[in-house]
């Protein structure tokens, strides 16, 4: 058996980040690969979730400015801040990290690890806006006597290309990666500029698991018969659309958010949900409306009727998965109404997704060297 260490954003209090980490780890486990998530939890990733946040951008002035601004927000959240953090940490301890592994805060501690293979990703591990600059750890660029191979699975730049000021550094770091797959097809040409080997695009790891695996870790909500909405950026048209559908169907609306805004009396708001509750809300909903890639992804996995709204800056991911699954008609457009009750051929959707899942699995297993047949 090969030991595999996964370097990803498991330490981020973000639903998509935590669920994709679980998807990758659990998939490898199903393939009889001994894989663990490396407890690499550097302050530049975890600091933004602290009570008094630490966000290392813009020098001392930037650290003070963003820290104070975020702390004011946390003060307004009050006890809900701690309740949500507790739910996030509970999920992390139960499903992501091994209790007997110590946390690693600095790159120099990575040399202590005994894994032979490292999977970096998925998530925006190569997005300097997220990681406060490009970070060596997420390219496998660290000295370790046991390290044999570094595999990038569904790594993301956050966009099609990086700002040109990062080109030289990216070109150096990418040479430490032995096999590369990225999350967004549009970023393949950019990566190929700096890498001699093949670069493929693969599915987000949440698709590597079937619905029954996700059902095992969801928490079923008390509320029944509702429309679920979730926004990764404010979208008034999405809210208006949800309210119209709510009146049409006679269903309540439930929203998960930790935004510090006045509550809309027409919407039930959950500000402390963890990943298990998040999954439950999607799975048990009568209808789902979102501009979040992972909400749309789980709507497809759970066979939910849904309407997808585009995110203003990272809408490519949603467009791509709807194209792969043949569900482009679930996009909200100004003058074309989505047929909310329109029949979806889920067998056809599963067939199309299944082909991409097989390709993604083959990439992983071929490079880990397990010789698993599909």
C-alpha positions as CSV (number, residue, x, y, z in Angstrom):
1,X,0.0,0.0,0.0
2,X,1.2,3.5,-0.8
3,X,1.0,6.3,1.8
4,X,-0.7,9.4,0.4
5,X,-0.7,12.8,2.0
6,X,-3.3,15.3,0.8
7,X,-2.4,19.0,0.9
8,X,-5.5,21.1,0.5
9,X,-7.7,23.7,2.2
10,X,-9.3,21.5,4.8
11,X,-8.5,24.1,7.5
12,X,-10.6,26.8,5.8
13,X,-14.1,27.3,7.3
14,X,-15.7,27.0,3.9
15,X,-18.3,24.4,2.9
16,X,-16.8,23.7,-0.6
17,X,-13.3,23.5,0.7
18,X,-14.1,21.0,3.4
19,X,-16.5,18.9,1.3
20,X,-14.1,18.6,-1.6
21,X,-11.3,17.5,0.9
22,X,-13.6,14.8,2.2
23,X,-14.6,13.7,-1.3
24,X,-11.0,13.2,-2.3
25,X,-9.9,11.4,0.9
26,X,-12.9,9.1,1.0
27,X,-12.6,8.2,-2.7
28,X,-9.0,7.1,-2.2
29,X,-10.1,5.2,0.9
30,X,-12.7,3.4,-1.3
31,X,-9.9,2.4,-3.6
32,X,-7.9,0.9,-0.7
33,X,-5.3,3.7,-0.8
34,X,-4.0,4.7,2.6
35,X,-4.6,8.4,2.4
36,X,-4.6,11.1,5.0
37,X,-5.2,14.9,4.9
38,X,-1.9,16.5,6.0
39,X,-2.7,18.8,8.9
40,X,-0.9,21.7,7.3
41,X,-2.8,24.7,8.8
42,X,-0.6,27.8,8.2
43,X,-1.7,31.1,9.7
44,X,-2.1,32.7,6.3
45,X,-5.0,30.2,5.7
46,X,-6.5,29.9,9.2
47,X,-6.0,33.5,10.3
48,X,-8.9,34.9,8.4
49,X,-11.3,32.7,10.5
50,X,-9.9,33.8,13.9
51,X,-12.0,36.0,16.3
52,X,-9.4,38.7,15.7
53,X,-8.5,37.9,12.1
54,X,-5.0,37.8,10.6
55,X,-4.9,38.4,6.9
56,X,-1.2,38.9,5.7
57,X,-1.7,41.2,2.7
58,X,-0.5,44.8,2.2
59,X,2.2,44.8,4.8
60,X,1.5,45.9,8.4
61,X,-1.0,48.5,7.2
62,X,-3.0,45.9,5.3
63,X,-2.9,43.4,8.2
64,X,-4.3,46.0,10.6
65,X,-6.9,47.3,8.1
66,X,-8.3,44.0,7.1
67,X,-8.0,42.5,10.6
68,X,-9.9,45.4,12.2
69,X,-12.6,45.4,9.5
70,X,-13.2,41.7,9.9
71,X,-13.1,41.9,13.7
72,X,-15.9,44.5,13.6
73,X,-17.9,42.0,11.5
74,X,-17.3,39.2,14.0
75,X,-18.3,41.5,16.9
76,X,-21.6,42.0,15.1
77,X,-22.1,38.3,14.7
78,X,-21.6,37.7,18.4
79,X,-22.2,34.2,19.7
80,X,-23.1,32.9,16.2
81,X,-19.5,33.4,15.2
82,X,-18.4,30.8,17.8
83,X,-21.3,28.5,17.1
84,X,-20.5,28.3,13.4
85,X,-16.8,27.8,14.1
86,X,-17.7,24.9,16.5
87,X,-19.8,23.2,13.8
88,X,-17.0,23.6,11.3
89,X,-14.4,22.2,13.7
90,X,-16.6,19.3,14.7
91,X,-16.9,18.2,11.0
92,X,-13.2,18.6,10.5
93,X,-12.3,16.4,13.5
94,X,-14.9,13.8,12.7
95,X,-14.4,13.4,9.0
96,X,-11.2,15.1,7.8
97,X,-8.2,14.9,10.1
98,X,-6.6,12.1,12.1
99,X,-6.6,12.9,15.8
100,X,-3.2,11.5,16.4
101,X,-1.5,13.8,13.8
102,X,-0.2,17.1,15.0
103,X,-0.9,20.4,13.3
104,X,1.8,21.8,11.0
105,X,2.0,25.6,10.9
106,X,5.2,26.1,8.9
107,X,6.7,24.7,5.7
108,X,9.8,23.5,7.5
109,X,7.7,21.0,9.4
110,X,6.7,19.2,6.2
111,X,10.1,17.6,6.1
112,X,9.0,15.5,9.1
113,X,6.3,13.7,7.1
114,X,6.6,10.1,6.0
115,X,4.2,10.0,3.0
116,X,5.5,8.7,-0.4
117,X,2.9,10.4,-2.5
118,X,1.4,13.9,-2.2
119,X,-1.8,15.0,-3.8
120,X,-2.0,18.8,-3.9
121,X,-5.6,20.0,-4.4
122,X,-8.3,20.3,-5.3
123,X,-9.4,23.9,-4.6
124,X,-7.7,27.2,-5.5
125,X,-4.3,26.2,-4.2
126,X,-2.6,28.1,-7.0
127,X,-4.6,31.3,-6.5
128,X,-2.3,33.9,-4.9
129,X,-5.3,36.0,-3.8
130,X,-6.5,33.1,-1.6
131,X,-3.1,31.9,-0.3
132,X,-1.7,35.5,0.1
133,X,0.9,34.9,-2.6
134,X,2.0,31.6,-4.3
135,X,3.0,29.0,-1.6
136,X,5.6,26.4,-2.1
137,X,3.8,23.7,0.0
138,X,0.9,23.5,-2.5
139,X,3.3,22.7,-5.3
140,X,5.1,20.0,-3.2
141,X,8.2,22.2,-3.1
142,X,9.7,21.1,0.1
143,X,12.5,18.8,1.1
144,X,11.5,15.4,2.4
145,X,13.5,12.1,2.3
146,X,10.4,9.9,1.7
147,X,8.7,12.0,-1.0
148,X,8.5,10.1,-4.3
149,X,5.9,12.0,-6.3
150,X,3.7,15.1,-6.3
151,X,0.3,14.9,-8.1
152,X,-1.9,17.9,-8.6
153,X,-5.6,16.9,-8.7
154,X,-8.1,19.5,-9.8
155,X,-5.8,22.4,-8.8
156,X,-7.2,25.8,-9.5
157,X,-5.7,29.2,-10.3
158,X,-9.0,30.9,-9.5
159,X,-9.2,32.2,-13.1
160,X,-7.9,31.3,-16.6
161,X,-4.5,32.9,-16.0
162,X,-2.5,34.4,-13.1
163,X,-1.4,38.0,-13.1
164,X,1.8,38.3,-15.2
165,X,3.8,39.3,-12.1
166,X,3.5,35.7,-10.9
167,X,4.6,34.0,-14.2
168,X,8.3,33.6,-13.2
169,X,7.5,32.2,-9.8
170,X,4.8,29.9,-11.1
171,X,7.1,28.6,-13.8
172,X,9.7,27.6,-11.2
173,X,7.3,26.1,-8.7
174,X,5.3,24.0,-11.2
175,X,8.4,22.0,-12.0
176,X,8.1,20.3,-8.6
177,X,4.8,18.7,-9.6
178,X,5.1,15.3,-11.4
179,X,1.5,15.0,-12.7
180,X,-1.0,17.8,-13.3
181,X,-4.7,18.0,-13.6
182,X,-6.6,21.3,-13.1
183,X,-10.2,22.1,-12.2
184,X,-11.0,24.6,-14.9
185,X,-10.5,23.7,-18.6
186,X,-9.8,27.4,-19.4
187,X,-6.6,27.3,-17.3
188,X,-5.0,24.4,-19.2
189,X,-3.3,26.6,-21.8
190,X,-1.8,28.8,-19.2
191,X,-0.3,25.9,-17.2
192,X,1.0,24.3,-20.4
193,X,3.1,27.4,-21.0
194,X,5.2,26.5,-18.0
195,X,5.0,22.7,-17.9
196,X,6.4,20.2,-20.4
197,X,4.1,17.2,-19.5
198,X,0.4,16.7,-20.2
199,X,-2.2,18.9,-18.4
200,X,-5.7,17.6,-18.1
201,X,-8.9,19.0,-16.6
202,X,-10.9,16.9,-14.2
203,X,-14.0,17.0,-12.1
204,X,-14.2,18.5,-8.6
205,X,-13.7,15.6,-6.1
206,X,-17.2,15.9,-4.7
207,X,-18.3,14.0,-7.8
208,X,-16.0,11.1,-7.1
209,X,-18.5,9.9,-4.4
210,X,-22.0,8.7,-5.1
211,X,-25.0,10.2,-3.3
212,X,-25.2,7.4,-0.8
213,X,-21.7,8.3,0.5
214,X,-22.8,11.9,1.1
215,X,-26.0,10.9,2.8
216,X,-24.0,9.2,5.5
217,X,-22.5,12.5,6.7
218,X,-25.4,14.8,6.2
219,X,-27.5,16.2,9.0
220,X,-31.2,16.2,8.1
221,X,-32.9,19.5,8.9
222,X,-36.0,19.7,11.1
223,X,-37.8,21.9,8.5
224,X,-39.5,20.1,5.7
225,X,-40.9,21.3,2.4
226,X,-38.7,24.4,1.6
227,X,-36.7,26.1,-1.1
228,X,-33.0,26.3,-0.3
229,X,-30.9,29.3,-1.4
230,X,-27.2,29.9,-1.0
231,X,-25.1,32.8,-2.4
232,X,-21.4,33.2,-2.6
233,X,-22.0,36.8,-3.5
234,X,-25.0,39.0,-3.1
235,X,-27.6,38.6,-5.9
236,X,-30.8,40.5,-5.5
237,X,-32.3,38.8,-8.6
238,X,-31.7,35.4,-7.1
239,X,-33.6,36.4,-3.9
240,X,-36.4,37.9,-5.9
241,X,-36.6,34.7,-8.0
242,X,-36.7,32.6,-4.9
243,X,-39.6,34.7,-3.4
244,X,-41.6,34.4,-6.6
245,X,-41.2,30.6,-6.6
246,X,-42.0,30.5,-2.9
247,X,-45.3,32.2,-3.5
248,X,-46.0,30.0,-6.5
249,X,-45.4,26.8,-4.6
250,X,-46.4,27.7,-1.1
251,X,-43.0,26.8,0.2
252,X,-40.8,28.5,2.8
253,X,-37.3,29.7,1.9
254,X,-34.2,28.7,3.9
255,X,-30.9,30.5,3.5
256,X,-27.5,29.6,4.9
257,X,-25.3,32.7,5.4
258,X,-23.1,34.3,8.0
259,X,-23.5,37.8,6.4
260,X,-24.1,40.6,8.9
261,X,-27.3,41.9,7.4
262,X,-30.8,42.5,8.7
263,X,-32.9,39.4,8.4
264,X,-35.5,39.2,5.7
265,X,-38.7,38.2,7.4
266,X,-39.7,36.2,4.3
267,X,-36.6,34.0,4.6
268,X,-35.5,31.6,7.4
269,X,-31.8,32.2,8.0
270,X,-29.3,29.7,9.4
271,X,-26.0,31.4,10.3
272,X,-24.3,28.5,12.2
273,X,-24.7,25.6,9.8
274,X,-21.6,23.3,9.4
275,X,-20.9,21.1,6.3
276,X,-23.2,18.3,7.5
277,X,-26.1,20.7,7.9
278,X,-25.3,22.3,4.6
279,X,-25.5,18.9,2.8
280,X,-28.8,18.2,4.6
281,X,-30.4,21.4,3.5
282,X,-29.5,20.7,-0.2
283,X,-30.6,17.0,-0.1
284,X,-33.9,17.6,1.7
285,X,-35.0,20.7,-0.3
286,X,-37.9,20.7,-2.6
287,X,-36.0,23.1,-4.8
288,X,-32.5,24.7,-4.8
289,X,-31.4,28.1,-6.1
290,X,-27.8,29.2,-6.0
291,X,-24.8,30.8,-7.6
292,X,-22.4,28.5,-5.8
293,X,-20.6,25.8,-7.7
294,X,-20.7,23.3,-4.9
295,X,-24.4,23.8,-4.2
296,X,-25.1,23.1,-7.9
297,X,-22.8,20.1,-7.8
298,X,-24.6,18.6,-4.9
299,X,-28.0,19.4,-6.5
300,X,-26.9,17.2,-9.4
301,X,-25.5,14.5,-7.1
302,X,-28.8,14.4,-5.1
303,X,-31.0,14.7,-8.2
304,X,-32.7,18.0,-7.1
305,X,-34.6,20.4,-9.2
306,X,-32.6,23.6,-9.2
307,X,-31.9,26.9,-10.9
308,X,-28.3,28.1,-11.3
309,X,-27.3,31.8,-11.3
310,X,-23.9,32.9,-12.6
311,X,-21.3,34.2,-10.2
312,X,-20.0,37.5,-11.6
313,X,-16.3,36.5,-11.6
314,X,-16.1,32.7,-11.2
315,X,-19.1,31.6,-13.2
316,X,-17.0,29.4,-15.5
317,X,-17.1,26.5,-13.1
318,X,-20.9,26.4,-13.0
319,X,-21.1,26.8,-16.8
320,X,-18.7,23.9,-17.3
321,X,-20.4,21.4,-15.0
322,X,-23.8,22.2,-16.5
323,X,-22.4,21.7,-20.0
324,X,-20.8,18.3,-18.9
325,X,-24.1,17.1,-17.4
326,X,-26.3,18.5,-20.2
327,X,-28.2,20.7,-17.9
328,X,-27.6,24.1,-19.5
329,X,-31.3,24.8,-19.4
330,X,-31.1,25.1,-15.6
331,X,-29.4,28.5,-16.0
332,X,-31.3,31.6,-15.0
333,X,-31.5,34.0,-17.9
334,X,-33.4,37.3,-18.0
335,X,-35.8,36.6,-20.8
336,X,-35.9,32.7,-20.6
337,X,-37.8,31.2,-17.7
338,X,-36.3,28.0,-16.3
339,X,-38.9,25.2,-16.3
340,X,-38.8,24.5,-12.6
341,X,-41.0,21.5,-12.9
342,X,-39.4,20.3,-16.1
343,X,-38.4,16.6,-16.2
344,X,-34.7,15.9,-15.8
345,X,-33.3,12.7,-17.3
346,X,-31.1,11.8,-14.4
347,X,-30.0,8.5,-16.0
348,X,-28.5,10.5,-18.9
349,X,-27.0,13.0,-16.5
350,X,-25.3,10.2,-14.5
351,X,-24.0,8.6,-17.7
352,X,-22.4,11.9,-18.7
353,X,-21.0,12.7,-15.3
354,X,-19.8,9.0,-14.9
355,X,-17.6,9.3,-18.0
356,X,-15.8,12.3,-16.4
357,X,-15.6,10.6,-13.0
358,X,-13.9,7.5,-14.6
359,X,-11.4,9.7,-16.4
360,X,-10.6,11.6,-13.1
361,X,-10.3,8.3,-11.2
362,X,-7.9,6.9,-13.8
363,X,-5.7,10.0,-13.6
364,X,-5.4,9.6,-9.8
365,X,-4.9,5.9,-9.6
366,X,-2.4,5.8,-12.5
367,X,-0.3,8.4,-10.9
368,X,-0.5,6.9,-7.4
369,X,0.5,3.6,-8.9
370,X,-2.1,1.3,-7.4
371,X,-2.9,-0.4,-10.7
372,X,-6.6,-0.5,-9.9
373,X,-8.8,-1.6,-12.8
374,X,-12.0,0.4,-13.6
